């Protein structure tokens, strides 16, 4: 009887996974698939890798995603949109499987089923499986990190430390915006959770995995630009460069082509200056960054209230989901309120999960690495990203964690409802 029940449960699980993939296939079909802007840069890097060249980008694009994209091109053909949707659909479904197992390990099997259902049905990560962009891979890597740190023997087994370092290294190679977070997380885990006598071994194995994942970046940046670096050596956010100064002038970033007229003239002129050096001499960006850094701090002295206002405003805009499809959204603005409502509901369930977990465990929550990891990533994205950006897609890597806690919150709400019904009968 138990075996039959278990087999039935496995079949239901597999059916959900298949339906989740099909759901992503449908949603991704509405994505804008002309290869432009960031998509074009990633695709060119992938084609270089595929041709056997050592690829590297000077400024804004890490090599982690082009390496993945080159693998997709190898199996499905170069710039085949259908192949990309299949590959990234599978990747996002794998994220869903990890969401289930992590939620089950941290909370409860019933919370895990709810989290799985929510993740498979969420339109936000699903829609992005149709873009030649880093989001699907970044989402998977964050989920993989969560899976690694929630292993029962993570704090004692060297293999998990190595894999932890490798996943962090690949995340940094994919999304260099997590540069500070990677080192903060390593330090946090080492100091707070690893026993004193094992810290040296922990750092050694994490460094081994991290350096292996970063090896291609190291070699590429050195061969192309003569610079030893873990991230693109010339970019507008380095050393309080033009990205910081431009933030004074833009307001809400127009992520849809229909909002392109929303670019402010001063913001556009800064971007044009950087584009000139991207195309001619990337080393000139060092001097451009210095020029804008001086302007940023000069303006900050008098306009610091504006900087704070923009930052707090960006914190809200970063998490505000009001459209699904980048560049061109066939559902916008008709379904904007509906999409926003789904996002708000997820955050309500997320907040419920966090509050209930804290109420149950009190101060012991800070002994739970998954809880600390969740808060650390949430506040890092909210605070650091908002100082220079408000693009909504930048928060998507957090959504697996958001949904795990939402699944736990939904389970607690349902548990309360059933308890009240049973108490009345």
C-alpha positions as CSV (number, residue, x, y, z in Angstrom):
1,X,0.0,0.0,0.0
2,X,2.8,2.4,1.0
3,X,4.7,1.5,-2.2
4,X,1.6,2.2,-4.4
5,X,1.1,5.6,-2.6
6,X,4.7,6.4,-3.1
7,X,4.6,5.6,-6.8
8,X,1.5,7.7,-7.2
9,X,3.2,10.6,-5.5
10,X,6.2,10.3,-7.8
11,X,3.9,10.2,-10.9
12,X,2.1,13.4,-9.7
13,X,5.5,15.0,-9.1
14,X,6.7,14.1,-12.6
15,X,3.4,15.3,-14.1
16,X,3.8,18.6,-12.4
17,X,7.4,19.0,-13.7
18,X,6.3,18.2,-17.3
19,X,3.4,20.6,-17.1
20,X,5.8,23.2,-15.6
21,X,8.1,22.8,-18.6
22,X,5.1,23.1,-21.0
23,X,3.9,26.2,-19.2
24,X,7.4,27.8,-19.7
25,X,7.4,26.8,-23.3
26,X,4.1,28.7,-23.8
27,X,5.0,31.8,-21.8
28,X,8.5,32.1,-23.4
29,X,6.9,32.1,-26.9
30,X,5.8,35.7,-26.2
31,X,9.3,36.9,-25.4
32,X,11.0,39.4,-27.7
33,X,13.5,37.2,-29.4
34,X,15.4,39.6,-31.7
35,X,18.9,39.5,-30.5
36,X,19.7,43.1,-29.5
37,X,21.5,45.0,-26.8
38,X,22.7,42.7,-23.9
39,X,21.4,39.6,-25.8
40,X,23.6,40.4,-28.8
41,X,26.8,40.8,-26.6
42,X,26.2,37.5,-24.9
43,X,25.5,35.8,-28.2
44,X,28.7,37.1,-29.8
45,X,30.8,35.9,-26.8
46,X,29.1,32.5,-27.0
47,X,29.9,32.2,-30.8
48,X,33.6,33.1,-30.0
49,X,33.7,30.3,-27.4
50,X,32.1,27.9,-29.9
51,X,34.7,28.7,-32.5
52,X,37.5,27.8,-30.1
53,X,38.5,31.4,-29.2
54,X,39.2,32.6,-25.7
55,X,36.4,35.1,-25.2
56,X,36.2,38.0,-22.8
57,X,34.2,41.2,-22.6
58,X,35.8,44.5,-21.5
59,X,33.0,46.1,-19.7
60,X,29.5,44.8,-18.8
61,X,29.2,41.1,-19.5
62,X,30.7,38.2,-17.6
63,X,31.6,35.0,-19.2
64,X,29.5,32.6,-17.1
65,X,26.4,32.9,-19.2
66,X,28.2,32.8,-22.7
67,X,29.8,29.5,-21.6
68,X,26.3,28.1,-20.9
69,X,25.0,29.7,-24.1
70,X,27.8,28.1,-26.2
71,X,26.8,24.7,-24.8
72,X,23.2,25.4,-25.9
73,X,24.4,26.5,-29.4
74,X,26.4,23.2,-29.6
75,X,23.3,21.1,-29.1
76,X,20.6,23.2,-30.8
77,X,22.4,25.4,-33.3
78,X,23.6,29.0,-33.1
79,X,21.0,31.5,-32.0
80,X,18.2,29.0,-32.3
81,X,15.4,30.5,-30.2
82,X,13.5,27.3,-29.8
83,X,16.6,25.5,-28.5
84,X,17.3,28.3,-26.0
85,X,13.7,28.0,-24.7
86,X,14.1,24.3,-24.3
87,X,17.4,24.6,-22.5
88,X,16.4,27.4,-20.2
89,X,13.0,25.8,-19.6
90,X,14.7,22.7,-18.4
91,X,17.1,24.8,-16.3
92,X,14.1,26.6,-14.6
93,X,12.3,23.3,-14.0
94,X,15.5,22.1,-12.4
95,X,15.3,25.2,-10.2
96,X,11.8,24.1,-9.3
97,X,13.0,20.6,-8.3
98,X,15.6,22.2,-6.1
99,X,13.0,24.5,-4.6
100,X,11.0,21.5,-3.6
101,X,13.9,19.6,-2.0
102,X,15.2,22.6,-0.1
103,X,11.7,23.5,1.2
104,X,11.2,19.9,2.3
105,X,14.6,19.8,4.1
106,X,14.1,23.2,5.8
107,X,10.4,23.2,6.6
108,X,8.0,20.3,5.7
109,X,6.9,18.1,2.8
110,X,3.6,19.8,2.5
111,X,5.2,23.3,2.4
112,X,7.5,21.8,-0.2
113,X,4.6,20.8,-2.5
114,X,3.1,24.2,-2.2
115,X,6.4,25.9,-3.0
116,X,6.9,23.6,-6.0
117,X,3.4,24.4,-7.3
118,X,3.9,28.2,-6.8
119,X,7.3,28.1,-8.5
120,X,6.1,26.1,-11.4
121,X,3.2,28.5,-11.9
122,X,5.0,31.7,-11.3
123,X,5.1,33.8,-14.5
124,X,8.2,35.8,-13.6
125,X,11.0,33.3,-13.9
126,X,9.0,31.4,-16.6
127,X,8.8,34.3,-19.0
128,X,12.5,34.9,-18.9
129,X,13.3,31.5,-20.2
130,X,12.8,33.0,-23.7
131,X,15.6,35.5,-23.5
132,X,19.3,35.3,-24.4
133,X,20.0,36.8,-21.0
134,X,21.5,35.7,-17.7
135,X,18.4,35.5,-15.6
136,X,17.6,31.8,-15.9
137,X,21.1,30.8,-15.2
138,X,21.5,33.2,-12.3
139,X,18.2,31.9,-10.8
140,X,19.5,28.4,-11.0
141,X,22.8,29.2,-9.4
142,X,21.2,31.0,-6.5
143,X,18.9,28.0,-6.0
144,X,21.9,25.6,-6.2
145,X,23.7,27.6,-3.5
146,X,20.7,27.3,-1.3
147,X,20.6,23.6,-2.0
148,X,24.3,23.2,-1.0
149,X,24.1,25.2,2.2
150,X,21.0,23.2,3.4
151,X,22.7,19.8,3.1
152,X,22.8,18.1,6.5
153,X,26.6,17.8,6.4
154,X,27.4,21.1,4.7
155,X,29.3,22.4,7.8
156,X,31.5,19.4,8.0
157,X,32.0,17.9,4.5
158,X,34.8,19.2,2.3
159,X,33.0,18.2,-0.9
160,X,30.1,20.6,-0.1
161,X,32.6,23.4,0.6
162,X,34.2,22.9,-2.8
163,X,30.8,22.9,-4.5
164,X,29.8,26.0,-2.6
165,X,32.9,27.8,-3.9
166,X,32.3,26.6,-7.4
167,X,28.7,27.7,-7.4
168,X,29.7,31.1,-6.1
169,X,32.5,31.4,-8.7
170,X,30.1,30.6,-11.5
171,X,27.5,33.1,-10.1
172,X,30.1,35.8,-10.1
173,X,31.2,35.0,-13.6
174,X,27.6,35.2,-14.7
175,X,26.5,38.2,-12.7
176,X,29.3,40.4,-11.6
177,X,26.8,42.6,-9.6
178,X,27.2,39.8,-6.9
179,X,30.9,40.6,-6.6
180,X,30.8,41.9,-3.0
181,X,28.1,39.4,-2.0
182,X,30.2,36.4,-2.9
183,X,33.1,37.4,-0.5
184,X,30.6,38.6,2.2
185,X,28.9,35.2,2.1
186,X,32.1,33.3,2.3
187,X,33.3,35.4,5.3
188,X,29.9,35.1,7.0
189,X,29.7,31.3,6.7
190,X,33.3,30.9,7.8
191,X,33.1,33.2,10.9
192,X,29.6,32.4,12.1
193,X,28.9,28.8,11.2
194,X,32.2,27.0,10.7
195,X,34.0,25.8,13.8
196,X,37.4,27.4,14.5
197,X,39.5,24.3,13.9
198,X,37.9,23.8,10.4
199,X,38.0,27.4,9.1
200,X,41.3,27.0,7.2
201,X,40.1,23.9,5.5
202,X,36.8,25.5,4.7
203,X,38.5,28.5,3.1
204,X,41.0,26.3,1.2
205,X,38.2,24.1,-0.4
206,X,35.9,27.0,-1.1
207,X,38.8,28.8,-2.8
208,X,39.6,25.7,-4.8
209,X,36.1,25.5,-6.2
210,X,35.8,29.3,-6.6
211,X,39.1,29.5,-8.6
212,X,38.2,26.5,-10.8
213,X,34.9,28.3,-11.7
214,X,36.7,31.6,-12.3
215,X,39.7,30.2,-14.2
216,X,38.2,31.0,-17.7
217,X,37.5,34.6,-16.5
218,X,41.0,35.0,-15.1
219,X,42.8,33.8,-18.2
220,X,40.4,35.7,-20.6
221,X,40.7,39.1,-18.9
222,X,44.5,38.7,-18.7
223,X,45.0,37.6,-22.3
224,X,42.7,40.3,-23.8
225,X,43.3,43.2,-21.4
226,X,46.5,42.4,-19.4
227,X,44.4,42.6,-16.2
228,X,44.1,40.1,-13.4
229,X,40.4,40.3,-12.5
230,X,37.4,38.3,-11.5
231,X,34.9,40.6,-13.4
232,X,35.0,42.7,-16.5
233,X,37.9,45.1,-15.9
234,X,36.3,48.2,-17.3
235,X,32.7,49.0,-16.4
236,X,30.6,52.0,-15.4
237,X,29.9,50.8,-11.8
238,X,33.6,50.3,-10.8
239,X,35.0,52.8,-8.3
240,X,31.9,54.9,-8.1
241,X,32.0,55.5,-11.8
242,X,29.5,56.9,-14.3
243,X,26.7,54.4,-13.3
244,X,26.6,56.1,-9.9
245,X,26.6,59.7,-11.3
246,X,24.0,58.8,-14.0
247,X,21.6,57.7,-11.2
248,X,21.1,61.3,-10.3
249,X,19.4,62.0,-13.6
250,X,17.3,59.0,-14.8
251,X,14.4,58.2,-12.6
252,X,12.6,54.9,-13.4
253,X,14.6,53.0,-16.1
254,X,12.5,52.3,-19.2
255,X,12.8,48.6,-19.6
256,X,10.2,48.5,-22.4
257,X,10.9,50.0,-25.9
258,X,7.6,51.8,-25.6
259,X,9.2,53.7,-22.7
260,X,12.5,54.5,-24.5
261,X,11.5,58.2,-24.6
262,X,11.8,58.1,-20.8
263,X,15.6,58.3,-21.1
264,X,16.7,61.7,-19.7
265,X,19.2,63.7,-21.9
266,X,21.9,63.8,-19.2
267,X,21.7,60.1,-18.6
268,X,21.8,59.4,-22.3
269,X,24.9,61.5,-22.8
270,X,26.7,59.6,-20.1
271,X,25.9,56.3,-21.7
272,X,26.9,57.6,-25.1
273,X,30.3,58.6,-23.7
274,X,30.9,55.1,-22.4
275,X,29.7,53.5,-25.6
276,X,32.4,55.5,-27.5
277,X,35.1,53.9,-25.3
278,X,33.5,50.4,-25.4
279,X,33.9,50.5,-29.2
280,X,37.3,52.2,-29.4
281,X,39.6,52.0,-26.4
282,X,38.2,50.3,-23.2
283,X,41.1,51.5,-21.1
284,X,39.7,55.0,-21.5
285,X,36.9,54.0,-19.2
286,X,39.3,54.2,-16.3
287,X,39.7,57.9,-16.9
288,X,36.0,58.3,-17.6
289,X,35.2,56.6,-14.3
290,X,37.6,58.9,-12.5
291,X,35.9,62.0,-14.0
292,X,32.4,60.8,-13.1
293,X,33.5,59.7,-9.7
294,X,34.7,63.2,-8.9
295,X,31.4,64.6,-10.3
296,X,29.4,62.1,-8.2
297,X,31.0,63.0,-4.9
298,X,30.9,66.7,-5.8
299,X,27.1,66.4,-6.5
300,X,26.6,64.2,-3.5
301,X,27.8,67.0,-1.1
302,X,24.9,69.2,-2.1
303,X,22.3,66.8,-3.5
304,X,22.6,63.9,-1.0
305,X,18.8,64.2,-0.2
306,X,18.2,63.5,-3.9
307,X,20.5,60.5,-3.8
308,X,18.7,59.1,-0.7
309,X,15.3,59.8,-2.4
310,X,16.4,58.0,-5.6
311,X,17.8,55.1,-3.6
312,X,14.7,54.5,-1.5
313,X,12.5,54.9,-4.6
314,X,14.7,52.4,-6.5
315,X,14.2,49.9,-3.6
316,X,10.5,49.8,-4.3
317,X,10.9,49.8,-8.1
318,X,13.4,47.0,-8.1
319,X,10.8,44.6,-6.5
320,X,7.8,46.0,-8.4
321,X,6.8,43.6,-11.1
322,X,4.2,45.2,-13.5
323,X,5.2,43.5,-16.7
324,X,6.5,40.1,-17.7
325,X,8.4,40.6,-21.0
326,X,11.5,42.8,-21.4
327,X,11.7,45.2,-24.4
328,X,8.3,44.4,-25.9
329,X,5.5,43.1,-23.7
330,X,2.2,42.1,-25.6
331,X,0.4,41.9,-22.2
332,X,1.3,45.4,-21.1
333,X,-0.4,47.6,-19.9
334,X,-3.7,45.5,-20.0
335,X,-2.5,43.0,-17.4
336,X,-0.1,45.2,-15.4
337,X,-2.4,45.3,-12.3
338,X,-2.9,41.6,-12.4
339,X,0.8,40.9,-12.6
340,X,1.5,43.4,-9.8
341,X,-1.1,41.7,-7.7
342,X,0.5,38.3,-8.1
343,X,3.8,39.8,-7.0
344,X,2.3,41.5,-4.0
345,X,0.6,38.2,-3.0
346,X,4.0,36.4,-3.2
347,X,5.5,39.0,-0.9
348,X,2.6,38.7,1.6
349,X,3.2,34.9,1.7
350,X,6.9,35.4,1.9
351,X,6.5,37.8,4.9
352,X,4.1,35.4,6.6
353,X,6.6,32.6,6.2
354,X,9.4,34.8,7.7
355,X,7.3,36.0,10.6
356,X,6.0,32.5,11.5
357,X,9.5,31.1,11.4
358,X,10.8,33.8,13.7
359,X,7.9,33.5,16.1
360,X,8.6,29.8,16.4
361,X,12.4,29.9,16.6
362,X,12.9,33.3,18.1
363,X,16.6,34.2,18.3
364,X,17.6,30.7,17.2
365,X,16.7,31.8,13.6
366,X,20.2,33.3,13.4
367,X,21.6,29.8,13.9
368,X,19.8,28.7,10.7
369,X,22.1,29.3,7.7
370,X,19.2,29.2,5.2
371,X,17.4,32.0,7.1
372,X,20.6,34.1,7.3
373,X,21.4,33.4,3.6
374,X,17.8,34.6,2.7
375,X,18.1,37.8,4.6
376,X,21.6,38.5,3.5
377,X,20.8,38.2,-0.2
378,X,17.5,40.1,0.1
379,X,19.1,43.1,1.8
380,X,22.2,43.0,-0.4
381,X,20.0,43.2,-3.6
382,X,17.7,45.8,-2.1
383,X,20.4,48.1,-0.8
384,X,23.3,47.8,-3.1
385,X,21.4,47.4,-6.4
386,X,19.1,50.3,-5.6
387,X,22.0,52.8,-5.4
388,X,22.6,52.5,-9.1
389,X,19.7,50.7,-10.7
390,X,15.9,50.0,-10.6
391,X,15.6,47.4,-13.4
392,X,13.0,44.9,-12.2
393,X,14.8,41.9,-13.7
394,X,17.8,42.3,-11.4
395,X,15.8,41.0,-8.5
396,X,14.6,37.8,-10.2
397,X,17.5,35.6,-8.8
398,X,16.0,36.0,-5.4
399,X,12.6,34.6,-6.5
400,X,13.4,30.9,-5.7
401,X,14.1,31.9,-2.1
402,X,11.0,34.2,-2.1
403,X,8.8,31.3,-3.2
404,X,10.3,28.8,-0.7
405,X,9.3,31.1,2.1
406,X,6.0,31.8,0.4
407,X,5.3,28.1,0.3
408,X,6.0,27.8,4.0
409,X,3.8,30.8,4.7
410,X,1.0,29.3,2.6
411,X,1.3,26.0,4.5
412,X,1.1,27.8,7.9
413,X,-2.0,29.7,6.8
414,X,-3.7,26.5,5.5
415,X,-2.7,24.7,8.7
416,X,-4.4,27.4,10.8
417,X,-7.5,27.3,8.7
418,X,-7.8,23.5,9.0
419,X,-7.1,23.7,12.7
420,X,-9.9,26.1,13.2
421,X,-12.3,24.0,11.2
422,X,-11.4,20.9,13.1
423,X,-11.8,22.7,16.5
424,X,-15.3,23.6,15.6
425,X,-16.4,20.1,14.7
